[in-house]
Amino acid sequence: MQLIANAGEVGIDAAIRGLGLARALAYQVDADVLAGRLKIVLDEFEPVPIPVHIVYVAGRKAPAKVRAFVDFAAERLRGVPVLNPRTRSY
């Protein structure tokens, strides 16, 4: 049986249910891999995470809303293991 879907979640859900393999971005399946619901089967071909950059006008020209968002986003992104190879546990 071959499954063709236009949404990554469908393939991921099928893999979790044991229906086969799925190709997904690491951040989409990070929680499932950490929880043991999914396993990376081609680990040697896993690419290095691409850094996430937040670009804005720094200093006093940046509105408080922008600075608040940057602080919030940076903290959240640092906490995502798959985006930070130093904290990645699998």
Backbone as XML, in Angstrom:
<?xml version="1.0"?>
<chain id="A" units="angstrom">
  <residue number="1" name="MET">
    <atom name="N" x="0.848" y="-1.182" z="0.000"/>
    <atom name="CA" x="0.000" y="0.000" z="0.000"/>
    <atom name="C" x="0.885" y="1.234" z="0.000"/>
  </residue>
  <residue number="2" name="GLN">
    <atom name="N" x="0.556" y="2.222" z="-0.795"/>
    <atom name="CA" x="1.285" y="3.469" z="-0.850"/>
    <atom name="C" x="0.363" y="4.592" z="-0.402"/>
  </residue>
  <residue number="3" name="LEU">
    <atom name="N" x="0.880" y="5.440" z="0.482"/>
    <atom name="CA" x="0.107" y="6.577" z="0.979"/>
    <atom name="C" x="0.700" y="7.855" z="0.403"/>
  </residue>
  <residue number="4" name="ILE">
    <atom name="N" x="-0.128" y="8.636" z="-0.247"/>
    <atom name="CA" x="0.291" y="9.934" z="-0.767"/>
    <atom name="C" x="-0.583" y="10.972" z="-0.084"/>
  </residue>
  <residue number="5" name="ALA">
    <atom name="N" x="0.081" y="11.959" z="0.535"/>
    <atom name="CA" x="-0.664" y="12.996" z="1.257"/>
    <atom name="C" x="-0.061" y="14.359" z="0.962"/>
  </residue>
  <residue number="6" name="ASN">
    <atom name="N" x="-0.866" y="15.389" z="1.093"/>
    <atom name="CA" x="-0.361" y="16.734" z="0.875"/>
    <atom name="C" x="-0.150" y="17.473" z="2.199"/>
  </residue>
  <residue number="7" name="ALA">
    <atom name="N" x="-0.135" y="16.754" z="3.297"/>
    <atom name="CA" x="0.134" y="17.343" z="4.611"/>
    <atom name="C" x="1.089" y="16.418" z="5.363"/>
  </residue>
  <residue number="8" name="GLY">
    <atom name="N" x="2.173" y="16.983" z="5.857"/>
    <atom name="CA" x="3.165" y="16.191" z="6.571"/>
    <atom name="C" x="2.612" y="15.447" z="7.757"/>
  </residue>
  <residue number="9" name="GLU">
    <atom name="N" x="1.629" y="16.031" z="8.415"/>
    <atom name="CA" x="1.042" y="15.401" z="9.602"/>
    <atom name="C" x="0.421" y="14.044" z="9.295"/>
  </residue>
  <residue number="10" name="VAL">
    <atom name="N" x="-0.086" y="13.888" z="8.081"/>
    <atom name="CA" x="-0.714" y="12.623" z="7.698"/>
    <atom name="C" x="0.336" y="11.514" z="7.650"/>
  </residue>
  <residue number="11" name="GLY">
    <atom name="N" x="1.464" y="11.783" z="7.015"/>
    <atom name="CA" x="2.544" y="10.802" z="6.946"/>
    <atom name="C" x="3.131" y="10.501" z="8.310"/>
  </residue>
  <residue number="12" name="ILE">
    <atom name="N" x="3.284" y="11.535" z="9.134"/>
    <atom name="CA" x="3.811" y="11.354" z="10.486"/>
    <atom name="C" x="2.864" y="10.488" z="11.303"/>
  </residue>
  <residue number="13" name="ASP">
    <atom name="N" x="1.573" y="10.765" z="11.213"/>
    <atom name="CA" x="0.582" y="9.971" z="11.951"/>
    <atom name="C" x="0.594" y="8.522" z="11.485"/>
  </residue>
  <residue number="14" name="ALA">
    <atom name="N" x="0.737" y="8.307" z="10.184"/>
    <atom name="CA" x="0.790" y="6.936" z="9.660"/>
    <atom name="C" x="2.022" y="6.209" z="10.201"/>
  </residue>
  <residue number="15" name="ALA">
    <atom name="N" x="3.151" y="6.893" z="10.262"/>
    <atom name="CA" x="4.369" y="6.273" z="10.799"/>
    <atom name="C" x="4.201" y="5.942" z="12.280"/>
  </residue>
  <residue number="16" name="ILE">
    <atom name="N" x="3.586" y="6.833" z="13.031"/>
    <atom name="CA" x="3.343" y="6.575" z="14.459"/>
    <atom name="C" x="2.460" y="5.338" z="14.621"/>
  </residue>
  <residue number="17" name="ARG">
    <atom name="N" x="1.509" y="5.146" z="13.720"/>
    <atom name="CA" x="0.603" y="3.987" z="13.789"/>
    <atom name="C" x="1.243" y="2.702" z="13.257"/>
  </residue>
  <residue number="18" name="GLY">
    <atom name="N" x="2.513" y="2.815" z="12.836"/>
    <atom name="CA" x="3.225" y="1.630" z="12.378"/>
    <atom name="C" x="2.969" y="1.246" z="10.936"/>
  </residue>
  <residue number="19" name="LEU">
    <atom name="N" x="2.505" y="2.180" z="10.127"/>
    <atom name="CA" x="2.170" y="1.873" z="8.740"/>
    <atom name="C" x="3.330" y="2.053" z="7.775"/>
  </residue>
  <residue number="20" name="GLY">
    <atom name="N" x="4.492" y="2.433" z="8.280"/>
    <atom name="CA" x="5.643" y="2.587" z="7.387"/>
    <atom name="C" x="6.546" y="3.722" z="7.809"/>
  </residue>
  <residue number="21" name="LEU">
    <atom name="N" x="7.347" y="4.174" z="6.869"/>
    <atom name="CA" x="8.303" y="5.250" z="7.099"/>
    <atom name="C" x="7.723" y="6.578" z="6.636"/>
  </residue>
  <residue number="22" name="ALA">
    <atom name="N" x="8.230" y="7.653" z="7.219"/>
    <atom name="CA" x="7.812" y="8.992" z="6.803"/>
    <atom name="C" x="9.037" y="9.883" z="6.763"/>
  </residue>
  <residue number="23" name="ARG">
    <atom name="N" x="9.023" y="10.817" z="5.857"/>
    <atom name="CA" x="10.082" y="11.826" z="5.792"/>
    <atom name="C" x="9.487" y="13.107" z="6.350"/>
  </residue>
  <residue number="24" name="ALA">
    <atom name="N" x="10.172" y="13.662" z="7.348"/>
    <atom name="CA" x="9.642" y="14.861" z="7.999"/>
    <atom name="C" x="10.788" y="15.746" z="8.449"/>
  </residue>
  <residue number="25" name="LEU">
    <atom name="N" x="10.470" y="16.985" z="8.695"/>
    <atom name="CA" x="11.454" y="17.904" z="9.269"/>
    <atom name="C" x="11.611" y="17.589" z="10.751"/>
  </residue>
  <residue number="26" name="ALA">
    <atom name="N" x="12.812" y="17.741" z="11.252"/>
    <atom name="CA" x="13.118" y="17.349" z="12.626"/>
    <atom name="C" x="12.206" y="18.021" z="13.645"/>
  </residue>
  <residue number="27" name="TYR">
    <atom name="N" x="11.911" y="19.297" z="13.462"/>
    <atom name="CA" x="11.075" y="19.981" z="14.454"/>
    <atom name="C" x="9.641" y="19.461" z="14.455"/>
  </residue>
  <residue number="28" name="GLN">
    <atom name="N" x="9.214" y="18.827" z="13.360"/>
    <atom name="CA" x="7.863" y="18.286" z="13.292"/>
    <atom name="C" x="7.716" y="17.009" z="14.111"/>
  </residue>
  <residue number="29" name="VAL">
    <atom name="N" x="8.798" y="16.268" z="14.287"/>
    <atom name="CA" x="8.717" y="14.969" z="14.953"/>
    <atom name="C" x="9.561" y="14.901" z="16.223"/>
  </residue>
  <residue number="30" name="ASP">
    <atom name="N" x="10.160" y="16.004" z="16.621"/>
    <atom name="CA" x="11.055" y="16.020" z="17.779"/>
    <atom name="C" x="10.392" y="15.414" z="19.014"/>
  </residue>
  <residue number="31" name="ALA">
    <atom name="N" x="9.198" y="15.845" z="19.333"/>
    <atom name="CA" x="8.510" y="15.339" z="20.536"/>
    <atom name="C" x="8.213" y="13.846" z="20.407"/>
  </residue>
  <residue number="32" name="ASP">
    <atom name="N" x="7.832" y="13.403" z="19.211"/>
    <atom name="CA" x="7.524" y="11.982" z="19.006"/>
    <atom name="C" x="8.783" y="11.122" z="19.103"/>
  </residue>
  <residue number="33" name="VAL">
    <atom name="N" x="9.912" y="11.626" z="18.618"/>
    <atom name="CA" x="11.171" y="10.881" z="18.732"/>
    <atom name="C" x="11.596" y="10.808" z="20.193"/>
  </residue>
  <residue number="34" name="LEU">
    <atom name="N" x="11.526" y="11.938" z="20.884"/>
    <atom name="CA" x="11.913" y="11.960" z="22.302"/>
    <atom name="C" x="11.020" y="11.051" z="23.144"/>
  </residue>
  <residue number="35" name="ALA">
    <atom name="N" x="9.727" y="10.955" z="22.774"/>
    <atom name="CA" x="8.786" y="10.127" z="23.522"/>
    <atom name="C" x="8.859" y="8.647" z="23.118"/>
  </residue>
  <residue number="36" name="GLY">
    <atom name="N" x="9.633" y="8.341" z="22.082"/>
    <atom name="CA" x="9.753" y="6.949" z="21.652"/>
    <atom name="C" x="8.682" y="6.483" z="20.693"/>
  </residue>
  <residue number="37" name="ARG">
    <atom name="N" x="7.808" y="7.381" z="20.253"/>
    <atom name="CA" x="6.768" y="6.994" z="19.301"/>
    <atom name="C" x="7.332" y="6.823" z="17.896"/>
  </residue>
  <residue number="38" name="LEU">
    <atom name="N" x="8.420" y="7.533" z="17.596"/>
    <atom name="CA" x="9.089" y="7.425" z="16.305"/>
    <atom name="C" x="10.576" y="7.203" z="16.531"/>
  </residue>
  <residue number="39" name="LYS">
    <atom name="N" x="11.216" y="6.623" z="15.530"/>
    <atom name="CA" x="12.648" y="6.376" z="15.595"/>
    <atom name="C" x="13.280" y="6.877" z="14.305"/>
  </residue>
  <residue number="40" name="ILE">
    <atom name="N" x="14.426" y="7.528" z="14.407"/>
    <atom name="CA" x="15.159" y="7.953" z="13.219"/>
    <atom name="C" x="15.894" y="6.732" z="12.692"/>
  </residue>
  <residue number="41" name="VAL">
    <atom name="N" x="15.609" y="6.348" z="11.440"/>
    <atom name="CA" x="16.192" y="5.123" z="10.900"/>
    <atom name="C" x="17.412" y="5.380" z="10.014"/>
  </residue>
  <residue number="42" name="LEU">
    <atom name="N" x="17.602" y="6.571" z="9.539"/>
    <atom name="CA" x="18.768" y="6.910" z="8.718"/>
    <atom name="C" x="19.547" y="8.041" z="9.386"/>
  </residue>
  <residue number="43" name="ASP">
    <atom name="N" x="19.913" y="7.819" z="10.640"/>
    <atom name="CA" x="20.570" y="8.849" z="11.444"/>
    <atom name="C" x="21.839" y="9.384" z="10.795"/>
  </residue>
  <residue number="44" name="GLU">
    <atom name="N" x="22.582" y="8.516" z="10.107"/>
    <atom name="CA" x="23.831" y="8.963" z="9.494"/>
    <atom name="C" x="23.611" y="9.965" z="8.362"/>
  </residue>
  <residue number="45" name="PHE">
    <atom name="N" x="22.390" y="10.061" z="7.858"/>
    <atom name="CA" x="22.067" y="11.020" z="6.808"/>
    <atom name="C" x="21.311" y="12.237" z="7.341"/>
  </residue>
  <residue number="46" name="GLU">
    <atom name="N" x="21.137" y="12.309" z="8.651"/>
    <atom name="CA" x="20.427" y="13.425" z="9.276"/>
    <atom name="C" x="21.255" y="14.704" z="9.107"/>
  </residue>
  <residue number="47" name="PRO">
    <atom name="N" x="20.703" y="15.734" z="8.486"/>
    <atom name="CA" x="21.487" y="16.967" z="8.289"/>
    <atom name="C" x="21.677" y="17.729" z="9.599"/>
  </residue>
  <residue number="48" name="VAL">
    <atom name="N" x="22.707" y="18.538" z="9.621"/>
    <atom name="CA" x="22.960" y="19.406" z="10.768"/>
    <atom name="C" x="21.849" y="20.450" z="10.816"/>
  </residue>
  <residue number="49" name="PRO">
    <atom name="N" x="21.331" y="20.775" z="12.019"/>
    <atom name="CA" x="20.269" y="21.779" z="12.094"/>
    <atom name="C" x="20.704" y="23.123" z="11.497"/>
  </residue>
  <residue number="50" name="ILE">
    <atom name="N" x="19.792" y="23.754" z="10.811"/>
    <atom name="CA" x="20.048" y="25.075" z="10.236"/>
    <atom name="C" x="19.723" y="26.116" z="11.302"/>
  </residue>
  <residue number="51" name="PRO">
    <atom name="N" x="20.635" y="27.046" z="11.541"/>
    <atom name="CA" x="20.375" y="28.048" z="12.588"/>
    <atom name="C" x="19.174" y="28.930" z="12.238"/>
  </residue>
  <residue number="52" name="VAL">
    <atom name="N" x="18.500" y="29.373" z="13.263"/>
    <atom name="CA" x="17.388" y="30.312" z="13.105"/>
    <atom name="C" x="17.905" y="31.686" z="13.501"/>
  </residue>
  <residue number="53" name="HIS">
    <atom name="N" x="17.680" y="32.668" z="12.654"/>
    <atom name="CA" x="18.129" y="34.026" z="12.931"/>
    <atom name="C" x="16.923" y="34.942" z="13.064"/>
  </residue>
  <residue number="54" name="ILE">
    <atom name="N" x="16.958" y="35.817" z="14.037"/>
    <atom name="CA" x="15.940" y="36.850" z="14.188"/>
    <atom name="C" x="16.623" y="38.165" z="13.860"/>
  </residue>
  <residue number="55" name="VAL">
    <atom name="N" x="16.160" y="38.817" z="12.813"/>
    <atom name="CA" x="16.798" y="40.035" z="12.337"/>
    <atom name="C" x="15.864" y="41.212" z="12.596"/>
  </residue>
  <residue number="56" name="TYR">
    <atom name="N" x="16.395" y="42.244" z="13.212"/>
    <atom name="CA" x="15.607" y="43.439" z="13.521"/>
    <atom name="C" x="16.552" y="44.602" z="13.723"/>
  </residue>
  <residue number="57" name="VAL">
    <atom name="N" x="16.017" y="45.819" z="13.755"/>
    <atom name="CA" x="16.817" y="47.005" z="14.028"/>
    <atom name="C" x="17.053" y="47.053" z="15.533"/>
  </residue>
  <residue number="58" name="ALA">
    <atom name="N" x="18.293" y="46.927" z="15.922"/>
    <atom name="CA" x="18.622" y="46.879" z="17.349"/>
    <atom name="C" x="18.709" y="48.289" z="17.950"/>
  </residue>
  <residue number="59" name="GLY">
    <atom name="N" x="18.822" y="48.295" z="19.235"/>
    <atom name="CA" x="19.020" y="49.560" z="19.945"/>
    <atom name="C" x="17.729" y="50.280" z="20.230"/>
  </residue>
  <residue number="60" name="ARG">
    <atom name="N" x="17.852" y="51.589" z="20.377"/>
    <atom name="CA" x="16.696" y="52.395" z="20.766"/>
    <atom name="C" x="15.700" y="52.565" z="19.633"/>
  </residue>
  <residue number="61" name="LYS">
    <atom name="N" x="16.082" y="52.207" z="18.417"/>
    <atom name="CA" x="15.155" y="52.325" z="17.284"/>
    <atom name="C" x="14.133" y="51.182" z="17.262"/>
  </residue>
  <residue number="62" name="ALA">
    <atom name="N" x="14.432" y="50.106" z="17.939"/>
    <atom name="CA" x="13.509" y="48.968" z="17.949"/>
    <atom name="C" x="12.361" y="49.251" z="18.915"/>
  </residue>
  <residue number="63" name="PRO">
    <atom name="N" x="11.115" y="49.157" z="18.446"/>
    <atom name="CA" x="9.973" y="49.360" z="19.340"/>
    <atom name="C" x="9.964" y="48.300" z="20.458"/>
  </residue>
  <residue number="64" name="ALA">
    <atom name="N" x="9.372" y="48.645" z="21.562"/>
    <atom name="CA" x="9.302" y="47.732" z="22.709"/>
    <atom name="C" x="8.625" y="46.417" z="22.327"/>
  </residue>
  <residue number="65" name="LYS">
    <atom name="N" x="7.612" y="46.480" z="21.447"/>
    <atom name="CA" x="6.929" y="45.256" z="21.006"/>
    <atom name="C" x="7.888" y="44.321" z="20.281"/>
  </residue>
  <residue number="66" name="VAL">
    <atom name="N" x="8.756" y="44.898" z="19.461"/>
    <atom name="CA" x="9.723" y="44.083" z="18.721"/>
    <atom name="C" x="10.716" y="43.460" z="19.687"/>
  </residue>
  <residue number="67" name="ARG">
    <atom name="N" x="11.242" y="44.259" z="20.612"/>
    <atom name="CA" x="12.210" y="43.748" z="21.587"/>
    <atom name="C" x="11.583" y="42.633" z="22.438"/>
  </residue>
  <residue number="68" name="ALA">
    <atom name="N" x="10.328" y="42.803" z="22.841"/>
    <atom name="CA" x="9.634" y="41.792" z="23.638"/>
    <atom name="C" x="9.481" y="40.495" z="22.835"/>
  </residue>
  <residue number="69" name="PHE">
    <atom name="N" x="9.126" y="40.637" z="21.552"/>
    <atom name="CA" x="8.991" y="39.443" z="20.719"/>
    <atom name="C" x="10.327" y="38.738" z="20.537"/>
  </residue>
  <residue number="70" name="VAL">
    <atom name="N" x="11.383" y="39.500" z="20.278"/>
    <atom name="CA" x="12.710" y="38.909" z="20.087"/>
    <atom name="C" x="13.134" y="38.147" z="21.339"/>
  </residue>
  <residue number="71" name="ASP">
    <atom name="N" x="12.947" y="38.739" z="22.506"/>
    <atom name="CA" x="13.298" y="38.063" z="23.756"/>
    <atom name="C" x="12.485" y="36.775" z="23.929"/>
  </residue>
  <residue number="72" name="PHE">
    <atom name="N" x="11.193" y="36.855" z="23.657"/>
    <atom name="CA" x="10.305" y="35.691" z="23.776"/>
    <atom name="C" x="10.724" y="34.592" z="22.800"/>
  </residue>
  <residue number="73" name="ALA">
    <atom name="N" x="10.905" y="34.968" z="21.526"/>
    <atom name="CA" x="11.223" y="33.979" z="20.498"/>
    <atom name="C" x="12.590" y="33.340" z="20.744"/>
  </residue>
  <residue number="74" name="ALA">
    <atom name="N" x="13.568" y="34.134" z="21.126"/>
    <atom name="CA" x="14.909" y="33.595" z="21.368"/>
    <atom name="C" x="14.887" y="32.572" z="22.497"/>
  </residue>
  <residue number="75" name="GLU">
    <atom name="N" x="14.173" y="32.882" z="23.565"/>
    <atom name="CA" x="14.077" y="31.940" z="24.692"/>
    <atom name="C" x="13.396" y="30.643" z="24.266"/>
  </residue>
  <residue number="76" name="ARG">
    <atom name="N" x="12.300" y="30.756" z="23.520"/>
    <atom name="CA" x="11.572" y="29.562" z="23.072"/>
    <atom name="C" x="12.425" y="28.725" z="22.115"/>
  </residue>
  <residue number="77" name="LEU">
    <atom name="N" x="13.092" y="29.377" z="21.176"/>
    <atom name="CA" x="13.892" y="28.644" z="20.196"/>
    <atom name="C" x="15.082" y="27.953" z="20.847"/>
  </residue>
  <residue number="78" name="ARG">
    <atom name="N" x="15.688" y="28.562" z="21.850"/>
    <atom name="CA" x="16.803" y="27.923" z="22.557"/>
    <atom name="C" x="16.352" y="26.657" z="23.265"/>
  </residue>
  <residue number="79" name="GLY">
    <atom name="N" x="15.083" y="26.579" z="23.622"/>
    <atom name="CA" x="14.557" y="25.423" z="24.340"/>
    <atom name="C" x="14.129" y="24.269" z="23.451"/>
  </residue>
  <residue number="80" name="VAL">
    <atom name="N" x="14.235" y="24.415" z="22.135"/>
    <atom name="CA" x="13.847" y="23.359" z="21.205"/>
    <atom name="C" x="15.090" y="22.523" z="20.902"/>
  </residue>
  <residue number="81" name="PRO">
    <atom name="N" x="15.169" y="21.307" z="21.460"/>
    <atom name="CA" x="16.391" y="20.508" z="21.325"/>
    <atom name="C" x="16.851" y="20.281" z="19.889"/>
  </residue>
  <residue number="82" name="VAL">
    <atom name="N" x="15.934" y="20.073" z="18.994"/>
    <atom name="CA" x="16.310" y="19.749" z="17.613"/>
    <atom name="C" x="16.971" y="20.936" z="16.905"/>
  </residue>
  <residue number="83" name="LEU">
    <atom name="N" x="16.731" y="22.136" z="17.403"/>
    <atom name="CA" x="17.353" y="23.324" z="16.816"/>
    <atom name="C" x="18.709" y="23.630" z="17.430"/>
  </residue>
  <residue number="84" name="ASN">
    <atom name="N" x="19.044" y="22.950" z="18.509"/>
    <atom name="CA" x="20.299" y="23.207" z="19.207"/>
    <atom name="C" x="21.048" y="21.886" z="19.372"/>
  </residue>
  <residue number="85" name="PRO">
    <atom name="N" x="22.033" y="21.626" z="18.516"/>
    <atom name="CA" x="22.715" y="20.331" z="18.563"/>
    <atom name="C" x="23.397" y="20.053" z="19.903"/>
  </residue>
  <residue number="86" name="ARG">
    <atom name="N" x="23.706" y="21.075" z="20.690"/>
    <atom name="CA" x="24.334" y="20.858" z="21.993"/>
    <atom name="C" x="23.368" y="20.268" z="23.006"/>
  </residue>
  <residue number="87" name="THR">
    <atom name="N" x="22.065" y="20.502" z="22.837"/>
    <atom name="CA" x="21.075" y="19.967" z="23.786"/>
    <atom name="C" x="20.295" y="18.798" z="23.210"/>
  </residue>
  <residue number="88" name="ARG">
    <atom name="N" x="20.570" y="18.443" z="21.968"/>
    <atom name="CA" x="19.845" y="17.342" z="21.327"/>
    <atom name="C" x="20.192" y="16.030" z="22.006"/>
  </residue>
  <residue number="89" name="SER">
    <atom name="N" x="19.189" y="15.280" z="22.390"/>
    <atom name="CA" x="19.419" y="14.081" z="23.198"/>
    <atom name="C" x="19.245" y="12.782" z="22.417"/>
  </residue>
  <residue number="90" name="TYR">
    <atom name="N" x="19.069" y="12.835" z="21.118"/>
    <atom name="CA" x="18.951" y="11.589" z="20.352"/>
    <atom name="C" x="19.845" y="11.631" z="19.146"/>
  </residue>
</chain>
